[in-house]
Amino acid sequence: MTKLYNSALHAVVLWCALVLTTAETGLVRNSSAVRGAVAPEASRTGNRRLLAVTSTVDSTVVEGRNVTLSCVVPDVTNTTKVKWVGPTVNRVLSINRHAMSRRFFVSGNETEGEFNLLVSSVVQADDGTYDCRAGKTFYASTRLKVLTEAGTPVISGVKWPLVEGARVTLSCRCHGGLPQPSLHWTLGSLQQPSQEVSSSHHDLTITTDLHVTRQHNGAMLSCTADQGQPDLLPPKTASLTMIVLYPPVVSVVIHPQDARVGDDVIVTCVVDSNPPVKITWKRQVQGRNVAMATTGTTAIFLRNVTKRDNGSYICHAKNNIGTSSGSGVIFVKEQV
């Protein structure tokens, strides 16, 4: 009887393959094909015979998704017990068609010897090595790596808007993630220097220091969390548009510059400011500044100018951050 049993058992061919499935593209990756087959002469380990199984690279799945582990045992008999064991040492997950947990389900064509183990709603504890065992002698192993998605970064540390000249420190915090993400700052299209201030199993926080200028107004400040698995876990970014208040800078432009008697001249006040400014105009005549009736406009239109229009035109701009002035000179020449 013993010889007949050993002969039947040696005829069992075990094929174990890790097949990852998901309803969402990109959340499961199989880094290489995984196959199992009986070697011409199986090597002995203690009282067990180890099948030659090709399973060279880990496969990965994102926590919360479903995974199917496929096991095929050709020529299975009514007396053959097929077990799934793992990832905890000697933890039996299923015996033949009976699963030990509601999260596990055994499926497949029984007449073809298929004992596929579906693991639903994968959790971090499912990470590890799985054995599909036929009887007490044959088994094949494959490894499942479970990744956990990190949270979206959160930027904090300042109250908007900021005023030009301020020096501020901003913080970026990211919760969770396996592998732990790396964080980095970008300002516009350029990477911003950062300092790591705290790191734990669940959280990572970095900061960046800014000397605020008017050029930062409207710029996009971003903090990105990257777990190094772009196919499975795309980087997550938190962004905000910087709002910077600053006093006006004023220049006066005169067109044309070489006006002659009878020409039309435009005097324009060009202002860079945030928030917007209130504009007043003055004209300097014989050393005296005379208010003009064009308050609030950014341009003065002078038609059919004469030499009486000669002089310095002053634009005064004011907002709640500061004031500034600029001037331009008109010198009308006689017609040639």
C-alpha positions in Angstrom: 0.0 0.0 0.0 2.8 2.4 0.8 4.5 1.9 -2.6 1.2 2.4 -4.4 0.6 5.7 -2.4 4.1 7.0 -3.1 3.7 6.2 -6.8 0.4 8.0 -7.1 1.7 11.0 -5.2 4.8 11.3 -7.3 2.5 11.5 -10.4 1.0 14.7 -9.1 2.0 17.8 -11.1 1.6 21.1 -9.3 1.5 24.4 -11.1 1.3 27.5 -9.0 1.0 31.0 -10.6 0.4 34.3 -9.2 -2.3 36.1 -11.2 -3.2 39.6 -10.1 -6.5 41.0 -11.1 -8.3 44.3 -10.3 -11.2 46.3 -11.6 -9.1 49.4 -11.7 -6.2 49.6 -14.2 -2.8 50.2 -12.7 -3.5 49.1 -9.2 -1.9 45.7 -9.6 1.4 44.8 -11.1 2.9 41.4 -12.0 6.6 42.0 -12.6 7.2 38.7 -14.3 5.4 35.5 -15.3 5.2 33.0 -12.4 5.0 29.3 -13.3 5.3 26.0 -11.6 6.3 22.5 -12.9 7.7 19.3 -11.6 11.4 19.0 -12.0 12.8 15.8 -13.5 14.1 14.9 -10.1 12.6 16.9 -7.2 15.0 17.9 -4.5 14.4 16.7 -0.9 14.1 19.0 2.1 13.5 16.9 5.2 10.5 14.7 4.5 9.1 17.0 1.8 9.8 17.1 -1.9 10.2 20.7 -3.3 8.8 21.4 -6.8 10.9 23.5 -9.1 8.8 26.7 -9.4 9.8 29.8 -11.3 9.0 32.7 -9.1 11.9 35.1 -9.4 10.4 38.5 -8.7 7.9 39.8 -6.2 4.5 40.9 -7.4 2.8 43.9 -5.9 -0.8 45.0 -5.3 -2.4 48.1 -3.7 -4.1 47.7 -0.4 -7.9 47.4 -0.7 -7.9 45.7 -4.1 -8.5 42.0 -5.0 -5.9 39.4 -5.8 -6.3 35.9 -7.3 -3.6 33.3 -6.6 -3.9 30.4 -9.1 -3.0 26.8 -8.3 -3.4 23.9 -10.7 -3.0 20.3 -9.6 -3.4 17.9 -12.6 -4.6 14.4 -11.9 -6.0 15.4 -8.5 -7.9 12.5 -6.8 -10.7 12.5 -4.3 -8.3 11.7 -1.5 -5.8 14.6 -2.4 -5.9 17.5 0.0 -5.0 20.8 -1.6 -4.2 23.6 0.9 -3.3 27.3 0.7 -1.0 28.3 3.5 0.4 31.7 4.4 1.5 34.4 4.8 1.8 33.7 8.5 3.8 30.5 9.1 1.5 27.4 8.8 -1.6 29.5 8.7 -4.1 27.4 6.7 -6.2 29.6 4.4 -8.1 26.9 2.6 -8.5 23.2 2.3 -9.7 22.0 -1.1 -12.9 24.2 -1.8 -13.3 25.4 1.8 -11.9 28.8 2.7 -11.2 29.7 6.4 -12.2 33.3 6.1 -14.9 35.4 4.4 -12.2 37.4 2.6 -11.0 34.2 0.9 -12.7 32.2 -1.8 -11.6 29.1 -3.7 -12.7 28.9 -7.3 -11.7 27.3 -10.6 -12.5 24.2 -12.7 -12.4 21.3 -10.3 -12.1 18.7 -13.0 -9.0 20.5 -14.3 -7.5 20.6 -10.8 -7.8 24.4 -10.4 -7.7 25.7 -6.8 -7.6 29.4 -7.2 -7.6 31.5 -4.1 -9.3 34.9 -4.3 -8.2 37.3 -1.6 -10.6 40.2 -1.5 -10.0 43.7 0.0 -6.3 43.1 0.5 -4.8 44.4 3.7 -1.3 44.9 4.8 -1.3 41.7 6.8 -1.7 39.8 3.5 1.8 40.7 2.5 4.1 37.7 2.4 4.7 34.2 1.0 1.9 31.8 0.0 2.2 28.1 -0.5 -0.1 25.9 -2.5 0.3 22.4 -1.2 -0.9 19.0 -2.6 -0.9 16.4 0.1 2.0 16.5 2.5 4.8 16.4 -0.1 4.4 18.8 -3.0 4.1 22.6 -2.8 4.9 25.7 -4.8 5.4 29.2 -3.4 4.9 32.7 -4.6 5.3 36.1 -2.9 2.8 38.9 -2.6 3.8 42.5 -1.8 1.1 44.8 -0.5 1.5 48.6 -0.9 -0.4 51.2 1.1 -1.5 54.5 -0.6 -0.2 57.6 1.1 -2.6 60.5 1.9 -2.6 63.7 -0.1 -0.1 66.2 1.3 -1.4 69.2 3.4 0.3 72.6 3.2 0.1 74.9 6.3 2.1 77.5 8.2 0.9 80.9 6.7 -2.2 83.1 6.4 -2.8 84.5 3.0 -2.2 87.1 1.5 1.4 87.8 2.3 3.1 91.2 2.1 6.3 91.7 0.1 9.4 91.4 2.2 7.9 88.9 4.7 10.0 85.8 5.6 7.8 82.7 6.2 8.2 79.0 6.8 5.7 76.7 5.2 5.1 73.1 6.3 4.0 70.1 4.2 2.7 67.0 6.0 1.8 63.6 4.5 0.1 60.8 6.4 0.7 57.1 5.9 2.0 55.1 2.9 4.0 52.0 2.4 6.6 52.5 1.2 6.9 55.8 3.0 6.8 58.6 0.4 9.4 61.2 -0.2 8.3 64.9 -0.1 9.6 67.8 -2.1 8.6 71.4 -2.8 8.3 73.2 -6.2 7.8 76.9 -6.8 6.5 77.3 -10.3 8.7 74.9 -12.4 11.7 75.0 -10.0 12.4 72.8 -7.1 12.4 74.6 -3.8 14.9 73.8 -1.0 13.3 71.9 1.9 14.2 70.6 5.4 12.8 67.5 6.9 11.5 68.3 10.4 9.9 65.0 11.5 9.4 61.5 10.3 7.6 58.5 11.8 6.0 55.3 10.7 2.7 57.2 9.9 3.7 60.8 9.1 6.4 62.8 7.3 6.7 66.6 7.5 9.0 68.9 5.6 9.3 72.7 5.6 10.6 75.4 3.2 11.6 79.0 3.9 10.6 81.9 1.6 11.6 85.5 1.4 8.5 86.8 -0.2 8.8 89.1 -3.3 6.3 90.5 -5.8 7.5 87.9 -8.3 5.9 85.3 -6.1 2.4 86.8 -6.6 0.4 84.3 -8.7 3.1 81.6 -8.6 2.1 78.0 -7.9 3.6 76.5 -4.8 3.4 72.7 -4.6 4.3 69.9 -2.3 4.5 66.4 -3.8 4.5 63.0 -2.1 6.2 60.3 -4.2 6.2 56.6 -3.2 8.5 55.5 -6.0 5.8 53.3 -7.6 4.4 55.5 -10.4 2.5 52.7 -12.1 0.7 51.6 -9.0 0.8 54.7 -6.8 1.0 57.9 -8.8 2.5 60.9 -6.9 0.1 63.1 -5.0 0.4 66.9 -5.1 -1.1 69.7 -3.0 -0.8 73.1 -4.6 -1.8 76.7 -3.9 -1.5 80.0 -5.8 0.5 82.5 -3.8 -1.1 85.9 -3.1 1.4 88.7 -2.4 0.5 92.3 -1.7 3.1 95.0 -2.6 3.3 98.7 -3.1 3.2 100.3 -6.5 6.1 100.9 -8.8 5.3 103.7 -11.3 6.7 104.7 -14.7 5.4 107.3 -17.2 5.5 106.7 -20.9 5.1 109.5 -23.5 4.2 108.8 -27.1 5.5 110.2 -29.4 8.7 111.3 -27.7 9.5 113.9 -30.4 6.1 115.6 -30.6 5.7 118.7 -32.7 3.0 121.5 -32.7 -0.3 120.0 -33.8 0.5 116.4 -32.9 -1.6 114.3 -30.6 0.3 113.0 -27.5 -0.6 110.2 -25.1 0.8 110.2 -21.6 0.5 106.8 -19.9 1.0 105.8 -16.2 2.3 102.2 -16.0 1.8 100.7 -12.6 2.8 97.4 -11.1 0.9 96.9 -7.8 -1.2 94.5 -5.7 -3.9 95.5 -4.7 -4.9 98.0 -7.5 -4.0 101.7 -6.9 -5.8 105.0 -7.0 -4.1 107.3 -9.5 -3.8 111.1 -9.4 -2.1 113.4 -12.0 -0.2 116.6 -11.6 1.6 118.8 -14.0 4.7 120.8 -13.1 4.5 124.3 -14.5 7.2 126.8 -13.8 8.3 124.9 -10.7 4.8 124.4 -9.4 2.8 121.2 -9.3 -0.7 121.8 -10.6 -3.4 119.1 -10.1 -5.1 117.9 -13.3 -8.7 116.9 -13.7 -7.9 113.4 -14.9 -7.8 111.7 -11.5 -8.4 107.9 -11.7 -7.3 107.4 -15.3 -4.1 105.7 -16.4 -3.7 107.8 -19.6 -3.9 111.4 -20.6 -4.8 112.3 -24.2 -3.5 115.7 -25.4 -4.8 116.8 -28.8 -3.2 119.4 -31.1 -0.4 120.1 -28.6 1.3 123.5 -28.5 4.3 124.7 -26.6 1.9 125.6 -23.8 1.6 121.8 -23.1 5.3 121.6 -22.4 6.2 120.4 -18.9 6.6 117.5 -16.5 3.6 115.2 -16.1 3.5 113.4 -12.7 1.5 110.2 -12.0 1.0 109.4 -8.3 -0.2 105.9 -7.4 -1.4 104.7 -3.9 -2.7 101.5 -2.4 -3.0 100.3 1.2 0.6 98.9 1.1 2.4 102.1 -0.1 2.7 104.9 -2.6 4.9 105.7 -5.6 5.3 108.4 -8.3 6.7 108.6 -11.7 7.1 111.5 -14.3 7.6 112.1 -17.9 8.5 115.4 -19.8 6.8 116.7 -22.9 8.8 119.2 -25.0 6.9 120.2 -28.1 8.9 121.3 -31.1 7.9 123.6 -33.9 6.8 122.1 -37.2 9.6 122.0 -39.8 
